[in-house]
Amino acid sequence: MRKFLAIFLAVLLGSWSVQSALAAGQGPAKPSIQVDKFASKPQQIAWLSYGLGLASFLQEHKLVDSLPAGVWEPSFDAEVFARQKQVTIWSELLQKQKLDYDFMEQMERVVNAGFLKEYVWHFYRKDRWTQPPALRLAEFNAWATANVPDHHAMSGAKVLIER
């Protein structure tokens, strides 16, 4: 995790290219993280963290060279992984600086309550995904109604594969 956070901070400070960091040793594919423009620094940090989570999943599972060119569509496992990385990085950065972003505060509540898989399934499900076993969807829905009632799904970054 320290290496991941170091890469994140280097990218945030502009001293390292995300594309070159991801493409190193990955063959002919050239992955790049594309982060939407947001009004505040905390929002940019949150979505860069998510993009780095997606990219990290690709790298850890050695998937880059097997993917077609274009925007990568994450699997359920990749989406859960990226959202967990996003919250982990956010939480670590909060220990060093004050950041305020309601979406991420809600995401921390979801993770701390142990409902990340249910959250991803409920808010981001794709038709091609197969429902994982043992999801506690009824529990999650009751919890979410009480704890994150106005939550809106967001995805502010993606990974583009170029060939």
PAZAPA-4460 file (N, C-alpha, C; in steps of 0.05 Angstrom, whole numbers, plus 32768, in hexadecimal, padded with zeros to 4 digits):
% residues 163
    n_x    n_y    n_z   ca_x   ca_y   ca_z    c_x    c_y    c_z   seq   type   mol
   8010   7FE8   8000   8000   8000   8000   8011   8019   8000     1      M     A
   8028   8018   800D   8039   8030   800E   8043   8037   7FF2     2      R     A
   8049   8023   7FE1   8051   8028   7FC6   803B   8035   7FB6     3      K     A
   8022   802B   7FBA   800B   8036   7FAD   8007   8053   7FB5     4      F     A
   8009   8059   7FCE   8006   8074   7FD8   801C   8086   7FCD     5      L     A
   8034   807C   7FCC   804B   808B   7FC1   8046   8092   7FA4     6      A     A
   803C   807F   7F94   8035   8084   7F78   801F   8099   7F77     7      I     A
   800B   8096   7F88   7FF5   80AA   7F88   7FFF   80C6   7F8E     8      F     A
   800F   80C9   7FA2   8019   80E3   7FA9   802B   80EE   7F94     9      L     A
   803B   80DD   7F87   804D   80E7   7F72   803C   80F1   7F5A    10      A     A
   8028   80E2   7F53   8016   80EB   7F3E   8008   8104   7F45    11      V     A
   7FFE   8106   7F5E   7FF0   811E   7F67   8002   8136   7F65    12      L     A
   801B   8133   7F6C   802E   8149   7F6B   8039   814D   7F4F    13      L     A
   8032   813D   7F3C   803A   8141   7F20   8056   8138   7F1A    14      G     A
   8062   8129   7F2B   807E   8121   7F26   8081   8106   7F19    15      S     A
   806B   80F9   7F12   806C   80DF   7F06   8055   80DB   7EF3    16      W     A
   8059   80CF   7EDD   8044   80CB   7EC9   8035   80B2   7ED0    17      S     A
   801A   80B4   7ED3   800A   809D   7ED8   800C   8089   7EC2    18      V     A
   800B   8092   7EA9   800D   8080   7E92   8027   8071   7E92    19      Q     A
   803D   807E   7E96   8057   806F   7E96   8059   805D   7EAE    20      S     A
   804E   8064   7EC4   804F   8053   7EDC   803F   8039   7ED7    21      A     A
   8029   803B   7ECA   8018   8024   7EC5   8023   8013   7EAE    22      L     A
   802E   8020   7E9A   8036   8012   7E82   8051   8003   7E86    23      A     A
   8060   800A   7E9A   807A   7FFE   7E9E   8078   7FE0   7EA0    24      A     A
   8084   7FD2   7E8E   8085   7FB5   7E8F   806B   7FA8   7E86    25      G     A
   8058   7FB7   7E7A   803E   7FAC   7E73   803C   7FA6   7E55    26      Q     A
   8051   7FA6   7E46   804F   7F9F   7E2A   8044   7FB6   7E19    27      G     A
   8037   7FAF   7E02   8030   7FC4   7DEF   8017   7FD5   7DF8    28      P     A
   8008   7FCC   7E0B   7FF1   7FDC   7E14   7FFA   7FF4   7E23    29      A     A
   7FEC   800A   7E20   7FF2   8023   7E2E   7FDA   802C   7E3E    30      K     A
   7FD8   8023   7E57   7FC1   802C   7E67   7FC6   8048   7E72    31      P     A
   7FB0   8057   7E74   7FB2   8071   7E81   7F99   8076   7E91    32      S     A
   7F9C   8085   7EA7   7F86   808C   7EB8   7F7B   80A6   7EAE    33      I     A
   7F61   80A8   7EAA   7F54   80C1   7EA3   7F42   80C9   7EBA    34      Q     A
   7F47   80E0   7EC5   7F38   80EA   7EDC   7F27   8102   7ED3    35      V     A
   7F0E   8101   7ED9   7EFD   8118   7ED2   7F06   8131   7EE1    36      D     A
   7EFE   8148   7ED7   7F05   8161   7EE5   7EF0   8166   7EFB    37      K     A
   7EF9   816D   7F12   7EE8   8173   7F29   7EEF   818E   7F34    38      F     A
   7EDC   819A   7F42   7EDF   81B5   7F4C   7EF2   81B8   7F63    39      A     A
   7EF6   81A3   7F72   7F07   81A5   7F8A   7F1E   8191   7F8A    40      S     A
   7F32   8198   7F9A   7F49   8186   7F9D   7F41   816B   7FAA    41      K     A
   7F31   816C   7FBF   7F28   8152   7FCA   7F1A   8140   7FB6    42      P     A
   7F09   814B   7FA5   7EFC   813B   7F90   7F11   812F   7F7D    43      Q     A
   7F24   8140   7F74   7F38   8136   7F62   7F48   811F   7F6F    44      Q     A
   7F4F   8123   7F88   7F5E   810E   7F97   7F4E   80F4   7F98    45      I     A
   7F34   80F7   7F9F   7F23   80DF   7FA1   7F22   80CF   7F87    46      A     A
   7F1F   80DD   7F71   7F1C   80CF   7F57   7F36   80C6   7F4B    47      W     A
   7F4C   80D4   7F51   7F66   80CA   7F4A   7F6B   80B0   7F59    48      L     A
   7F64   80B0   7F73   7F67   8097   7F83   7F57   8080   7F77    49      S     A
   7F3F   8085   7F6E   7F2F   8070   7F62   7F3C   8066   7F48    50      Y     A
   7F45   8079   7F37   7F53   8071   7F1F   7F6C   8061   7F24    51      G     A
   7F7B   8068   7F39   7F92   8059   7F40   7F8A   803D   7F4A    52      L     A
   7F74   803B   7F57   7F6A   8021   7F60   7F63   800F   7F48    53      G     A
   7F56   801B   7F34   7F50   800B   7F1C   7F6A   8002   7F0E    54      L     A
   7F7D   8014   7F0C   7F96   800E   7EFF   7FA6   7FF9   7F0F    55      A     A
   7FA5   7FFC   7F29   7FB3   7FE8   7F3A   7FA7   7FCC   7F37    56      S     A
   7F8D   7FCA   7F34   7F80   7FB0   7F2F   7F8B   7FA4   7F15    57      F     A
   7F8C   7FB4   7F00   7F96   7FAA   7EE6   7FB2   7FA0   7EE9    58      L     A
   7FC3   7FB0   7EF7   7FDF   7FA9   7EFA   7FE2   7F8F   7F0B    59      Q     A
   7FD4   7F8E   7F22   7FD7   7F77   7F34   7FCD   7F5D   7F27    60      E     A
   7FB9   7F5F   7F15   7FAE   7F48   7F09   7FB9   7F43   7EEC    61      H     A
   7FCD   7F53   7EE5   7FDB   7F51   7ECB   7FC7   7F4F   7EB4    62      K     A
   7FB4   7F62   7EB3   7F9F   7F61   7E9F   7FA4   7F74   7E87    63      L     A
   7FB6   7F87   7E8A   7FB9   7F9C   7E76   7FBC   7F92   7E5A    64      V     A
   7FCE   7F7F   7E55   7FD4   7F76   7E3A   7FBD   7F65   7E2F    65      D     A
   7FAB   7F5B   7E3F   7F95   7F4B   7E35   7F7C   7F5B   7E2E    66      S     A
   7F7D   7F75   7E33   7F66   7F86   7E2F   7F66   7F93   7E13    67      L     A
   7F4F   7F97   7E08   7F4D   7FA5   7DEE   7F51   7FC3   7DF3    68      P     A
   7F57   7FD2   7DDE   7F5A   7FEF   7DDF   7F3F   7FFB   7DE7    69      A     A
   7F40   8011   7DF5   7F28   801F   7DFC   7F25   8021   7E1A    70      G     A
   7F0F   802B   7E23   7F09   802E   7E40   7F05   8013   7E4C    71      V     A
   7F13   800D   7E61   7F10   7FF3   7E6F   7EF7   7FF4   7E80    72      W     A
   7EE7   7FDF   7E7D   7ECF   7FDB   7E8D   7ED6   7FC8   7EA5    73      E     A
   7ED8   7FD3   7EBD   7EE0   7FC2   7ED3   7ECC   7FAC   7EDA    74      P     A
   7ED6   7F96   7EE3   7EC6   7F80   7EEE   7EBC   7F88   7F09    75      S     A
   7EAA   7F78   7F15   7EA1   7F7D   7F30   7EB8   7F7D   7F43    76      F     A
   7ECA   7F69   7F41   7EE1   7F68   7F53   7EF3   7F80   7F50    77      D     A
   7EF7   7F89   7F37   7F08   7FA1   7F32   7EFB   7FBA   7F3E    78      A     A
   7EE1   7FBC   7F3C   7ED3   7FD4   7F47   7ED5   7FD4   7F65    79      E     A
   7ED1   7FBD   7F72   7ED3   7FBB   7F8F   7EF0   7FC3   7F97    80      V     A
   7F04   7FB8   7F89   7F20   7FBD   7F8F   7F26   7FDB   7F8D    81      F     A
   7F1D   7FE7   7F77   7F23   8004   7F73   7F16   8015   7F88    82      A     A
   7EFD   800F   7F8F   7EEF   801F   7FA3   7EFC   801B   7FBE    83      R     A
   7F06   8003   7FC4   7F14   7FFF   7FDE   7F2E   800F   7FDE    84      Q     A
   7F3D   800F   7FC8   7F56   801F   7FC6   7F50   803C   7FC9    85      K     A
   7F3A   8045   7FBD   7F32   8061   7FBE   7F2E   8069   7FDC    86      Q     A
   7F1F   8059   7FEA   7F1A   805F   8007   7F33   805D   8017    87      V     A
   7F44   8049   8012   7F5D   8046   8021   7F6F   805E   801E    88      T     A
   7F73   8066   8005   7F84   807D   8000   7F78   8096   800D    89      I     A
   7F5E   809A   8009   7F51   80B1   8015   7F55   80B2   8033    90      W     A
   7F51   809B   8040   7F54   809A   805E   7F71   80A0   8066    91      S     A
   7F84   8096   8057   7FA0   809B   805D   7FA7   80B9   805A    92      E     A
   7F9C   80C5   8045   7FA1   80E1   8040   7F94   80F3   8055    93      L     A
   7F7D   80EA   805F   7F6F   80F9   8074   7F80   80FB   808E    94      L     A
   7F92   80E8   8092   7FA3   80E9   80A9   7FB8   80FF   80A7    95      Q     A
   7FBD   8108   808E   7FD2   811B   8089   7FC7   8137   8082    96      K     A
   7FAE   8138   8079   7FA2   8152   8071   7F84   8152   8074    97      Q     A
   7F79   8169   8075   7F5B   816C   8077   7F50   816B   805B    98      K     A
   7F3E   8158   8056   7F31   8155   803C   7F13   8153   8042    99      L     A
   7F03   8160   8032   7EE6   815F   8036   7ED8   8159   801C   100      D     A
   7ECC   8142   801B   7EBD   813A   8003   7EA8   8126   800C   101      Y     A
   7E8F   812E   800B   7E79   811E   8016   7E78   8102   800A   102      D     A
   7E7C   8100   7FF0   7E7C   80E5   7FE3   7E8F   80D2   7FF1   103      F     A
   7EA7   80DC   7FF7   7EBB   80CA   8003   7EB5   80C5   8021   104      M     A
   7EA8   80D7   802E   7E9F   80D2   804A   7E8B   80BB   8049   105      E     A
   7E79   80BC   8036   7E65   80A6   8033   7E72   808C   802C   106      Q     A
   7E86   808D   801B   7E95   8074   8013   7EA3   8068   802B   107      M     A
   7EAE   8079   803C   7EBB   806F   8054   7EA7   8061   8066   108      E     A
   7E8F   806C   8069   7E7A   805F   8078   7E73   8044   806D   109      R     A
   7E71   8042   8053   7E6A   8029   8046   7E7F   8014   804C   110      V     A
   7E99   801B   8048   7EAF   8008   804D   7EB0   8001   806A   111      V     A
   7EAE   8014   807C   7EAF   800E   8099   7E98   7FFC   80A2   112      N     A
   7E82   7FFE   8095   7E6B   7FED   809C   7E6D   7FD1   808F   113      A     A
   7E81   7FCD   807E   7E85   7FB3   8071   7E72   7FAD   805A   114      G     A
   7E69   7FC2   804C   7E56   7FBE   8036   7E61   7FC6   801B   115      F     A
   7E7B   7FC6   8017   7E86   7FCF   7FFE   7E7D   7FBE   7FE6   116      L     A
   7E7D   7FA4   7FE8   7E74   7F93   7FD2   7E56   7F98   7FCC   117      K     A
   7E46   7F9B   7FE0   7E2A   7FA0   7FDC   7E26   7FBC   7FCF   118      E     A
   7E35   7FCF   7FD9   7E34   7FEA   7FCD   7E3A   7FEA   7FAF   119      Y     A
   7E50   7FDD   7FA8   7E58   7FDC   7F8C   7E42   7FCD   7F7C   120      V     A
   7E38   7FB8   7F86   7E23   7FA9   7F77   7E0A   7FBB   7F74   121      W     A
   7E02   7FC8   7F89   7DEA   7FD9   7F88   7DED   7FF1   7F76   122      H     A
   7E04   7FFF   7F77   7E07   8018   7F69   7E14   8016   7F4D   123      F     A
   7E24   8002   7F49   7E35   8001   7F30   7E31   7FE8   7F1F   124      Y     A
   7E1F   7FD7   7F26   7E1B   7FBD   7F19   7E19   7FC0   7EFB   125      R     A
   7E27   7FAF   7EED   7E26   7FAD   7ED0   7E17   7F93   7EC8   126      K     A
   7E0A   7F93   7EB2   7DFB   7F7B   7EA9   7E0D   7F63   7EA6   127      D     A
   7E26   7F67   7E9E   7E38   7F50   7E9A   7E43   7F44   7EB4   128      R     A
   7E3F   7F51   7ECA   7E48   7F47   7EE4   7E36   7F31   7EED   129      W     A
   7E43   7F1D   7EFA   7E34   7F07   7F07   7E33   7F0E   7F25   130      T     A
   7E1B   7F0C   7F31   7E19   7F14   7F4D   7E2A   7F01   7F5E   131      Q     A
   7E3B   7F0D   7F6E   7E4B   7EFD   7F81   7E3A   7EF0   7F96   132      P     A
   7E43   7EDA   7FA1   7E33   7ECD   7FB6   7E36   7EDD   7FD0   133      P     A
   7E22   7EDA   7FE1   7E23   7EE4   7FFD   7E21   7F02   7FFF   134      A     A
   7E17   7F10   7FEB   7E13   7F2D   7FEE   7DFB   7F31   8001   135      L     A
   7DFE   7F44   8013   7DEA   7F4A   8027   7DDA   7F63   801D   136      R     A
   7DCC   7F5F   8007   7DBF   7F76   7FFA   7DA9   7F82   800B   137      L     A
   7D98   7F72   8018   7D82   7F7D   8028   7D8E   7F8C   8040   138      A     A
   7DA3   7F81   804D   7DB0   7F8F   8063   7DBC   7FA9   8059   139      E     A
   7DC9   7FA8   8042   7DD6   7FC0   8037   7DC1   7FD6   8032   140      F     A
   7DAB   7FCE   8025   7D96   7FE2   801E   7D8B   7FEF   8037   141      N     A
   7D86   7FE0   804C   7D7D   7FEB   8065   7D92   7FFE   8071   142      A     A
   7DAB   7FF5   8072   7DC0   8005   807C   7DC4   801F   806C   143      W     A
   7DC4   801D   8052   7DC8   8034   8040   7DB2   8048   8044   144      A     A
   7D9A   803F   8046   7D83   8052   804A   7D87   8063   8063   145      T     A
   7D92   8057   8078   7D97   8065   8091   7DB1   8075   8092   146      A     A
   7DC5   806B   8084   7DE0   8077   8087   7DEB   8087   8070   147      N     A
   7DE2   8082   8058   7DEA   8092   8040   7DD2   8097   802F   148      V     A
   7DBD   80A3   803A   7DA3   80A4   802B   7DA4   80B4   8011   149      P     A
   7DB6   80C8   800F   7DB6   80D8   7FF7   7DCE   80D2   7FE5   150      D     A
   7DD9   80BA   7FE8   7DF1   80B3   7FD8   7DEA   80B0   7FBB   151      H     A
   7DFC   80BA   7FAA   7DFA   80B7   7F8D   7E14   80AB   7F83   152      H     A
   7E11   8096   7F72   7E28   8089   7F67   7E38   809C   7F55   153      A     A
   7E53   8099   7F57   7E65   80A9   7F46   7E7C   8098   7F3D   154      M     A
   7E86   809E   7F25   7E9F   8093   7F1B   7EAD   80AA   7F0D   155      S     A
   7EC2   80B4   7F19   7ED0   80CB   7F0E   7EEA   80C5   7F00   156      G     A
   7EF0   80AC   7EFA   7F09   80A5   7EED   7F05   808B   7EDE   157      A     A
   7F16   8086   7ECB   7F16   806D   7EBB   7F32   8067   7EB1   158      K     A
   7F35   804F   7EA8   7F4F   8047   7E9C   7F4A   8043   7E7F   159      V     A
   7F5B   804F   7E6F   7F5A   804D   7E52   7F72   803C   7E49   160      L     A
   7F6C   8028   7E38   7F82   8017   7E2E   7F87   8020   7E11   161      I     A
   7F9F   8028   7E0B   7FA7   8030   7DF0   7FBB   801B   7DE5   162      E     A
   7FB9   8016   7DCB   7FCB   8004   7DBE   7FD7   8011   7DA5   163      R     A
***
